[in-house]
């Protein structure tokens, strides 16, 4: 699956995300760089990230790892929607 494709983004944005599931996904994959409370370590503080970047930009960042050392992640649309919902809850 090409995660940079518009179809992936459209599908992801059509889905209703879950803060609880997004939090679990974050704790499994992201805390090493962004910290347990998403306040940042190696990676940046993610509180209010959705005010700086729109959902499409965040999807491209997560699936493409656009800013090294962030890796790219293979993530299905539902889990990406969950992660977005979680990130929005940090505002």
Secondary structure as UniProt FT lines:
FT   TURN            3..4
FT   HELIX           6..14
FT   HELIX           19..29
FT   HELIX           31..34
FT   TURN            36..37
FT   TURN            47..48
FT   HELIX           49..52
FT   HELIX           55..64
FT   TURN            68..69
FT   HELIX           77..89
//
